[in-house]
Amino acid sequence: MNIARLFTLSLLALALPLLAVTADDIPLAKAVECSPRAGLPNFFAKLQAGKEVHIGYLGGSITAQPGWRPKTLAMFQKAWPAAKISEINAAIGGTGSDLGVFRVKQDVLDHKPDLMFVEFAVNDGGASPQQIYTCMEGIVRQTWKMLPDCDICFVYTLTEALSKPMLEGQFQRSASAMEKIADHYGIPSIHMAMEVAKLAKAGKLLWKGELPKTEEQKKALGDKVVFSKDSVHPFPETGHELYLAAIQRSLPTIQAAGTKTGRHALIPPFVADNYENAKMVPLTEATMSAGFTALDAKTDSIAKGFANRLPHLYRANKPGETLTFKFKGTRASIYDLVGPNCGQVIVTLDHEKPRTAALFDPYCTYHRLASLVIGSNLPNTVHSVKIEISPEQPDKAKILAINKNKIDDPKRFDDTAWYPGAIMLVGEMVK
């Protein structure tokens, strides 16, 4: 059987306040564009003082686009010209808070942000509320442990598939779950798609289409807005402008709400088993067989393309090559790549029956970041892990066909490679 390439959905023990919810049933929050809560006092104080300010953007592909992220950065730079404002772009397409909680230190906190926007409502759209609590709270607590003066703002985005609750005046489930964490810690939140939902309900927004190019096309469109090409990723000229406007409307309220500067206190957690201790561990702490090669980002094109996220990337492709390690904790996974020439691995956790995990999916016409789940929601004891490259390849043509992709060059796809880069743990390595 195949291991999911995404983190498994785990039911976690909840601390106070006790919530009577299931994985699919939580009260949906009332849709409001902005909840200022305790504001962003440290951030605005530094802006007004004309100091150097770093803004972190932790999110998925919507944040990675040339959209709301660079647009808000430019907005801040224009509004506070005396301050030296720069961005920390920590957006990775196709990833949610379950990866974000492991990479937040490396990708954001190590760069000392003064404000961190967190955008995962779309990519967490299929995650259980418990998983969202665990990961989003882990991001918050890691941040304030390391940088207690850093302000945080949750921002929510929307797709057509997730829009039904918003059309009925409620947040989608993922944003509703994130609001629980925001409420608990006094973190301001902005739902950037309130106006999007309003226009869609009024019949003035097309979720999916092409931007009009000719005067005739513009006339035919009338007062309607084309949101995106795929009902997910907004056009910078339209959908992202709506997102920007939501932030512009919300910031004055957020600024007025938070006037008390200082360190953020780590109050008792919302979820007892939150991932505040999630970490990345160098792959060198595991035992790799002789066939694993460290890739040089200066000479290897694949390693170079991912050096900013996985600075130490390895490759092995011979069946039987193994990676082994032991850890004490509740969760383990491998930060790796999937791609055209990747195969599959056999994962053995403790004395369980070995399981096969494909390193390939319907989007694998190119290489991209992924995570290989080893185990989650485990007893907090010592566990042993063995990952072995399988001699068999997945049926790549069949898998690609799911997304209407094809094998363009058989040589690109004919291999059983694995590209691991780091171990992601909730726990500690054991020798």
N, C-alpha and C positions, 0 to 999 in steps of 0.2 A: 504494500500500500504506500501511497505517496505522502510525504510530509508536506504540509502547506508551506509555501514560501513566505507567507506572512505569519506573524506571531499568532499562536493559538489563542482563542478566547478563553480566559480563565475566570472562574468565579472566586472572588477574593473575600476573606473575612473583613467585615467593615467595622471600623471604630465609630465612636460617637461623632456626629449624630447618626443613630441607627436608621437605615433606610429599608423599607419593605419593598424591594424591587426585584424583578427578574431581569435576565439579560435583555429582554425585549420590551419591558414595560416599566417606564418611568413617567411621571407627570411631565408633560412638555411645558417649557417656560413660555410665558406670555411674550410675544414678539415686541421688542422695543429696540430702537436703533442704538441707543447708548445707555449704558448703566455706569455712571461715573465712579461710584463707590469711593474709595480713598484717593482716587486721582493718581497723578504722576508728579508729585511735588519735587522730588529730587531732580528729575529730568528738566522740568521747566525752570527750576532755580538755576541750573547750570546754563541753560539757554539764555536766560535773562542776564546772567553775569558775564556772558560772552566767552565762556570757557570752551575747551575742546570737548566735543560730545560724540559718542559712538552709539549708533542705533543698530541693534541686532534684529534680523528678520529670519525667524525660524519657521519653516513651513514647507509646503509641497510645490507642485508645478505652477499653481496660480501665483504664488509668491515669486517663483523663479522667472516668470514672464516679465517682459518690459512694460509692466503695468503699475499696479498700486504701490509696489515697493519703490521703484525709482521716482515715481510721481510724488509720493509723500516725502521722500528725501529731498527732492527739489523744492517742495513746498516749505519744509523746515528751513532749508538754506536761504530761501528768499525772505522768509518772515524774520529770521534772526541772522542777518548778515555778519554781525560781529562775532558770532560763535563759529568755531571751526567744526563743522558737522560732517561725519563720514558714516558709511554703512558697513555692516558685517553681514554679507549675503550668505545665509545658511539655509538656502532653499534647495531641496532635492525632490524632483518630480516623482510621483507615485509612492511617496512615503508618508506615514502618519506619525502620531505621537509615540507609537510603540518603538519606532526607530529613533525619533527625536530625543526621547528620554535618555538614550544611550550615547548620543553624539552631541548633546547640548554643551557639554564641557569643552570638548575639542573644537567644535565648530563655532561656538558663540562665546562662552564664558572666558575661555583663555585669552580672548581679544578684548576683555574688559568693557562690556557694553554699559551704557548709562540707562538705556531703555531697551527692552526686548519685546517685539511683537511676536506672538505665537499664533500661527494660522494652520490648523489641522482639521477644521470641521468637515471639509469635504472628504479628505482621505480617511478620516475616522468614521465616515458615514455608515460603514458596515460593522463597526466594532461595538462590542457590548458596553453599556454604561460603566460596568465595573472595570473593564480594561481602560477606558478613558479616564476614570477617576485615578487609577493607579499610575498611569503614565503622565497625565497632565499635572497631577500633584507632585510626582517625582521631578518634573521639570522645574516647578516652582520652588520646591525645597532645596534642590541642588543649587539653584540660582542664589537663593538667599543665604544658604550656608557659605557659599564661596564669595558672593558679592552682595552683602546685605543692603547696600545703597542703590542697587539696580532696580529700577521700576519695571513693571511688567504690564502689558496690555494684551488681552485676548481679542483677536479679530476673527470674525466668522464670514465664510463665503458660502456660495450656494450653486447648485446645479439644477437643471430641470428635474432630474430624477429624485432629488431630495426636497423639491419645492412645495409639495402638497401641504404640509403643516404651515408653512409660511403664508400660503394663500388663504389659510383659515385663521391667521392671526397668532400662530404659535411658532416657536423655534423648532427646527428639525431636531431629531433625537440627539445627535452628536453635540450640537450647540447647547441643548438643554442640559446635558451631562456636564459640559464644561462650565456652564453657569454655576453649578453646585460648587465647583472648586473656586471660581471667581468670587462667589458670595462668601465662602469660608475665609478667604484671605484678603478680601477688600480690593480685589484686582479689577480695574475698569475693563469693560468689554464694549466692543462695537460690532454690531452686525452690519456689515458693509452692503448687504443685499436687501435691506428693507425696501428701498426705492425700486429695486429690480422686481421684487415680488409685487409691489403695488402696481407697477406698469404692466406686469404680466397678467395680473388679475383684471386690469382694465382693458386688456386686449391691445395694449400699446407697445408690447415687447415681443420680439421673435427670439426664442431661445437659441435657434440654430439657423444659420443661413450665411449668405455672402454679403459683404458690405457693398452698397450701391456705388457704382463707378461712374455711370453716365447720368446726365440730367433726367433722362427718361426713367431710369431706375429709381432715382431719388424721388421723382414725382409719384411713381407707382407705390413707393413705400409710405409716402405721406408723413404722418407724425409718429410712425412706429420706429422703434429702435431695434436694430439687430444686435443681440447680446454677444453672440459667439459663433464660431464656425462649427463647434461640436457639442453645444449645450453645456459645456463644462468650463473651458478656458476662454475668458472674456477677450473680446477685441480690445487692444489698448485704446483705440479711438472711441469706443462706446462703453462696453461693460466695465472696463477699468476706470473710466471717467466717473461712472456712477459710484464705484467703490471709493474713489478719491473724494468725491463730494460728501459721502457719508462720514469720512474721517474729518473733513473740514468742518462739517456741521457739529461734530461731536467734541472736538478738541476744546473749544471754549468752555463747555460744561465740565469737562474733565479737569481742565486747568483750575476752574473756580472751586471745584470740589476738594482738591488736595492742596492744602497750603502748609501743612506740617511736614517739614523735611526731617530726615533721619534714617536710621537703620530699620529695615523691616524685621519684625520679630517672627521667629518660627514658633507659632502657636501649636498646640496639640494637633496631630494630623486628622484629616477628614477620613482617610482610609488607612487602616493599620498597616497593611502590606504595600503601601505605595513604594514606588521605585526611586526613592531618594538616594539609595545606595547603588543604583545602576552605574556601571562603568564599562569602559573599553580596556581590554588587556592586550598587550602586544602578543602577536602570534608566536614569538620566540619563547614564550613561557610554556608553550605546548611542545610535544615531541613530534617532529616531522621526519618522515622517512627520507632517504637520500634523493628521491626524485623531485622534491620541492625546490624550486629556484626562486630566490629573491629577485624581483624585477627592478631594473634601474630606470627611474622616471626620466632620465636624460636620454636614454637610448631606446627604450621600449615605448611604442606609441600608446598602448593600452594603459600602462602604468602612468604615463605622462598625463593622460586625459583624466585620471582620477586622483592625482597626487594631492589635490587640495582636500580631499575627503579621506582617502586611504593612502597615507604617505608611505606605508610599508606594505606592498602588495606582493603576493607569492603566486606561483603557477606550478601545477602538476597535472599531467595528463595520462600517465601510464596506469592501467588497471592494477590494483593491488597496493598502490601508494597509500600511506595512512598518516593520519594526524590523530594524536591521542593526548588526553590530559585528564586531570582530576580537579574537582572543585567542590567547595562546601557552599551550598546556597540553594536558591529556589528557582533559578532560571538561567539558561545558557543558550547562546546562539552564536553564529559566525557571521560577521560583516563581510560580504563577498560580492562577487559580480555574477550576473547571468548574461548569456550572450550566445551568438551563433555557434561558436565552436565548443560550447560547454556541454557536458554530458550529464551524469547523475552520480550520486554517492550513496553508499550504504552506511547508515547511522546506527550505532549501537550504544544505548544508554543503559548503564548498569548491566543487569542480567535480563533486560527485556529482549524480545524478539527483534532482530535487526529490521530496519525499515529503509526503504529506498526513497530518496529525495531527488527530484529532477532539478537540474540547474538551468532550466529552459522553460519558456512559456510563450504564449501567442504573440508577444511583443518582441521576441528575441531576434530581430533583424539587425540589432546593434547591441553593444555591451552597456549595461547600466548597473547601478548599485542595487543590492538586495540583501536579505538576511535569511540565513538558513537556521531554522529553529531546531534546537536539540531537545529541549524540554522546558516546560513552564509549570508554574504552580506545583513545584516539587517539594517534598519534605526537606526541611533545612538540615540536611545531612551531607555526608561526603558522597559524591557521585563520580563515576568513571565514564569517559566518553571515548569512542573510537569512530572515526570517519574514514571510510575507505572508498577509493575511486572504483566505480563499477566498470566492468568490461563492456557493458551494454549501453547503447545510446537510447534516449527516448525517441519516440516516433516524431521526429521534428516536423516533417511535412504535415502530418495530421494535426499537430499542435498549432502550427502557424496558420493552418486553414481556419481555425476557430475565429481568428481575427482578419481573415481574408488576406493573409500574407503568404508568400511563396518563397521557396529556396531559389535564390537568384543564381548563386554560384555554389555548386556542391562542395567545392574545396573549402569554402568558408565555414561550412557547417559540419564537415566530416572530422570530428575530434571528440575526445572525452575529457576536455580540460576543466579544471577547477581553479578559480582565482580567489583564495581566501586572503583577508587583510587584517582581521583583528577578531578577538573573542569578546563577546558582549555578555557580561555577567551581572546577576544580582546575587552577589556572594563573593567568595575569595578563592583564588587558585590554591591547590594543595599539591605539594611535591610528593 
